[in-house]
Amino acid sequence: MDERALEEVRRLAAIDAELAARTDRLRELGDEVEAVRARAEATEAFFGGYPEAVERRRTATAEARDDRARREAELAAARAELDAVRKEEERASAERAVRRSEDRLAVAEARVARAAEAEADLEREAARLTAEIPELERRAAAVSSQLADLPAAPSGPQELVEWASRARANLFVIARQLDAQRDRVIREANELGSMLLGEPLYGSTTAQVERRIAATIGRPPS
């Protein structure tokens, strides 16, 4: 056994490390694709139901305001009745009617506030998602610049979702190719190590094979 064998194993280990780094980078790209896809799908779903949601919330606000107007009229009537009371025994009943009307108006006003806030929440979410789309497009373009056969600049939620589907398929193919290359390199290193050391090393990593051979010839691993 000589150093040429060690150098060959080191060459294989270096190739394996490079392939592993590329695989890690693919995982990072895959995570980015999934993140873009999730946001794009959420945006597409939101705007798909947006017209109906707007109509529902506007209707709820209008109904709440109508109810508040009725309660205001009821309170005004109750106060007028209280002002018109001449008999003391009727005053207590009229005052209770005013308090009930005031409570009902307070409930109606709270309902209007909730309905108006729900409308505002919907519009804020629409604005936030709309503002997010250019950033998602930028992130998708950055991924596309590192992979082949992908739209360079997907535009809008629907295109982003379609882009993500193609990107995932692209990443899957590349990952399978890298796995096959790594398998061949690891198998070659194991076969070389087994031949040189006279013992089976199958199942070892390229780094493990390198360390075993380096220790046998008295050289530290790289």
Backbone torsions as a table, in degrees:
resi	resn	phi	psi	omega
1	MET	NA	134.3	178.6
2	ASP	-130.9	-176.5	-174.9
3	GLU	-71.1	-18.3	178.1
4	ARG	-62.8	-36.2	177.2
5	ALA	-64.2	-42.2	179.1
6	LEU	-64.0	-41.9	179.4
7	GLU	-63.1	-36.9	178.6
8	GLU	-66.2	-42.9	178.1
9	VAL	-65.0	-38.5	177.7
10	ARG	-63.7	-37.0	177.5
11	ARG	-63.6	-42.5	178.9
12	LEU	-66.5	-39.2	178.6
13	ALA	-64.2	-37.6	178.9
14	ALA	-66.5	-41.0	177.3
15	ILE	-62.6	-44.0	180.0
16	ASP	-61.3	-41.8	179.8
17	ALA	-64.4	-39.7	178.6
18	GLU	-65.0	-43.1	178.7
19	LEU	-64.6	-37.5	178.4
20	ALA	-64.9	-40.2	178.1
21	ALA	-63.6	-40.5	178.2
22	ARG	-65.1	-37.4	177.9
23	THR	-64.9	-42.2	177.4
24	ASP	-61.4	-40.7	179.4
25	ARG	-64.7	-36.9	177.1
26	LEU	-62.5	-39.6	178.0
27	ARG	-62.5	-41.6	178.0
28	GLU	-61.6	-43.1	177.9
29	LEU	-64.1	-38.5	178.1
30	GLY	-62.9	-40.9	177.3
31	ASP	-62.7	-39.5	179.2
32	GLU	-66.7	-41.4	177.9
33	VAL	-60.4	-44.3	-179.3
34	GLU	-64.5	-38.3	179.3
35	ALA	-65.0	-44.0	178.6
36	VAL	-64.7	-43.5	-179.6
37	ARG	-59.5	-46.7	-177.3
38	ALA	-60.5	-44.4	-179.8
39	ARG	-68.5	-39.7	-179.6
40	ALA	-65.5	-40.9	178.8
41	GLU	-65.4	-41.3	178.6
42	ALA	-62.8	-40.5	179.6
43	THR	-66.8	-43.9	179.9
44	GLU	-62.8	-41.5	179.2
45	ALA	-65.8	-40.4	-179.7
46	PHE	-60.8	-51.0	-176.5
47	PHE	-73.9	-20.8	174.1
48	GLY	-64.2	-36.2	179.3
49	GLY	-101.4	6.4	-174.6
50	TYR	-61.8	-48.1	-178.1
51	PRO	-57.5	-43.4	-179.8
52	GLU	-67.9	-38.4	179.6
53	ALA	-64.3	-41.7	177.7
54	VAL	-60.5	-46.1	-178.7
55	GLU	-61.8	-44.0	-180.0
56	ARG	-61.3	-45.0	-175.8
57	ARG	-72.6	-35.3	176.3
58	ARG	-66.7	-38.9	177.2
59	THR	-63.6	-42.9	179.5
60	ALA	-62.3	-40.3	179.0
61	THR	-66.2	-43.5	179.5
62	ALA	-62.5	-42.4	179.5
63	GLU	-65.5	-39.5	179.0
64	ALA	-63.9	-40.6	179.4
65	ARG	-68.3	-37.8	176.4
66	ASP	-62.3	-42.4	179.5
67	ASP	-64.0	-40.9	177.9
68	ARG	-61.6	-41.7	178.8
69	ALA	-61.4	-39.9	178.3
70	ARG	-64.6	-41.9	180.0
71	ARG	-66.8	-36.1	176.4
72	GLU	-63.3	-41.6	179.1
73	ALA	-65.7	-40.0	179.0
74	GLU	-63.4	-41.7	179.5
75	LEU	-65.1	-42.7	178.5
76	ALA	-59.9	-41.0	179.6
77	ALA	-66.4	-41.5	-179.2
78	ALA	-65.1	-39.4	178.4
79	ARG	-67.6	-37.2	177.6
80	ALA	-63.9	-41.2	178.4
81	GLU	-63.8	-39.0	178.2
82	LEU	-63.8	-41.6	179.7
83	ASP	-64.9	-28.7	-176.2
84	ALA	-85.8	-9.9	-177.3
85	VAL	-64.6	133.3	177.9
86	ARG	-114.5	-25.3	-178.9
87	LYS	-96.2	132.9	-176.3
88	GLU	-61.9	-36.0	-178.1
89	GLU	-67.7	-18.0	179.1
90	GLU	-91.9	-15.5	-175.7
91	ARG	-65.3	-42.2	-177.8
92	ALA	-59.7	-42.9	179.3
93	SER	-65.4	-40.2	-179.8
94	ALA	-68.0	-37.2	177.8
95	GLU	-65.7	-39.7	176.6
96	ARG	-62.4	-38.6	178.8
97	ALA	-64.2	-38.4	177.1
98	VAL	-64.4	-44.6	-179.2
99	ARG	-63.1	-40.9	177.7
100	ARG	-61.4	-42.2	-180.0
101	SER	-65.8	-38.1	177.5
102	GLU	-63.9	-42.2	178.5
103	ASP	-62.8	-44.4	-179.8
104	ARG	-64.2	-37.3	177.3
105	LEU	-66.2	-39.5	178.2
106	ALA	-61.3	-42.4	177.6
107	VAL	-62.6	-42.9	-179.7
108	ALA	-64.6	-40.5	178.8
109	GLU	-64.9	-39.1	177.3
110	ALA	-64.4	-38.0	177.6
111	ARG	-63.5	-42.2	177.0
112	VAL	-61.5	-43.7	-179.5
113	ALA	-61.9	-42.7	179.2
114	ARG	-64.4	-42.7	-179.2
115	ALA	-64.4	-42.8	179.2
116	ALA	-65.7	-37.8	178.6
117	GLU	-67.4	-36.7	177.3
118	ALA	-63.9	-40.2	175.2
119	GLU	-61.6	-45.6	-179.7
120	ALA	-64.7	-38.9	177.6
121	ASP	-59.6	-42.9	-179.6
122	LEU	-62.4	-43.6	-179.1
123	GLU	-68.4	-37.5	177.0
124	ARG	-64.1	-41.4	178.7
125	GLU	-65.1	-40.1	177.6
126	ALA	-61.9	-42.6	179.7
127	ALA	-66.8	-40.1	-179.3
128	ARG	-64.6	-45.0	-179.6
129	LEU	-66.9	-38.4	177.5
130	THR	-62.7	-42.2	-179.8
131	ALA	-68.4	-24.5	-177.7
132	GLU	-78.5	-23.7	-174.2
133	ILE	-57.9	-46.9	179.3
134	PRO	-58.1	-35.6	178.3
135	GLU	-68.4	-39.4	176.4
136	LEU	-63.9	-40.2	177.8
137	GLU	-62.9	-39.8	178.9
138	ARG	-65.2	-43.1	179.5
139	ARG	-64.5	-39.7	178.3
140	ALA	-64.8	-41.7	179.7
141	ALA	-63.5	-36.1	179.0
142	ALA	-64.8	-39.3	176.4
143	VAL	-67.6	-44.4	-179.1
144	SER	-58.7	-32.9	-179.2
145	SER	-65.7	-16.3	-178.1
146	GLN	-107.3	-1.1	-179.3
147	LEU	-132.0	152.0	-179.7
148	ALA	-89.0	160.2	171.3
149	ASP	61.8	35.7	175.9
150	LEU	-124.2	148.2	174.9
151	PRO	-56.9	131.6	-175.3
152	ALA	-69.1	-33.6	-175.2
153	ALA	-145.0	76.3	177.1
154	PRO	-61.0	142.5	-174.9
155	SER	-125.6	122.0	177.0
156	GLY	89.7	159.0	-176.2
157	PRO	-56.8	-44.0	-176.9
158	GLN	-64.3	-45.6	178.2
159	GLU	-63.7	-35.8	179.5
160	LEU	-65.8	-39.7	177.6
161	VAL	-64.3	-44.3	178.3
162	GLU	-64.8	-40.2	177.7
163	TRP	-59.9	-43.8	-178.6
164	ALA	-61.8	-38.5	179.1
165	SER	-63.1	-44.5	178.6
166	ARG	-67.9	-36.9	179.9
167	ALA	-64.4	-41.6	179.2
168	ARG	-62.9	-42.0	178.0
169	ALA	-63.4	-41.7	178.5
170	ASN	-61.2	-47.1	-179.9
171	LEU	-63.3	-37.3	179.4
172	PHE	-62.6	-44.1	179.9
173	VAL	-63.3	-46.1	-179.4
174	ILE	-63.1	-41.2	-179.9
175	ALA	-62.8	-40.3	177.5
176	ARG	-63.0	-40.6	179.0
177	GLN	-64.4	-43.8	178.9
178	LEU	-64.6	-40.7	178.1
179	ASP	-60.3	-41.8	179.7
180	ALA	-64.7	-41.3	178.3
181	GLN	-64.1	-43.8	179.3
182	ARG	-63.7	-40.6	178.4
183	ASP	-58.7	-43.0	-179.5
184	ARG	-65.5	-42.2	-179.4
185	VAL	-65.5	-44.7	-179.9
186	ILE	-64.8	-40.8	178.5
187	ARG	-63.7	-42.1	179.0
188	GLU	-62.8	-42.2	179.3
189	ALA	-65.3	-41.2	178.5
190	ASN	-64.2	-41.5	179.7
191	GLU	-65.9	-41.6	178.7
192	LEU	-65.3	-44.8	179.1
193	GLY	-64.1	-40.9	179.7
194	SER	-63.4	-40.1	-180.0
195	MET	-67.2	-43.8	-176.9
196	LEU	-71.1	-38.1	-175.7
197	LEU	-92.4	-12.7	178.8
198	GLY	72.0	23.8	177.4
199	GLU	-147.0	150.1	-177.4
200	PRO	-69.3	131.8	177.3
201	LEU	-117.8	13.3	-175.1
202	TYR	-60.3	134.9	-176.5
203	GLY	98.2	-7.4	178.0
204	SER	-82.3	155.1	173.5
205	THR	-81.6	166.1	178.1
206	THR	-62.5	-36.2	178.9
207	ALA	-65.4	-38.7	178.4
208	GLN	-66.6	-40.1	177.6
209	VAL	-63.5	-43.0	179.6
210	GLU	-60.0	-44.1	-179.1
211	ARG	-64.9	-39.7	180.0
212	ARG	-63.6	-45.1	-179.2
213	ILE	-69.0	-41.6	179.3
214	ALA	-61.0	-41.3	179.4
215	ALA	-67.1	-33.1	-177.9
216	THR	-69.3	-38.1	-178.6
217	ILE	-96.7	6.4	175.2
218	GLY	75.5	29.0	177.1
219	ARG	-119.7	137.2	178.0
220	PRO	-67.5	147.7	177.4
221	PRO	-67.8	155.7	-179.6
222	SER	-73.6	NA	NA
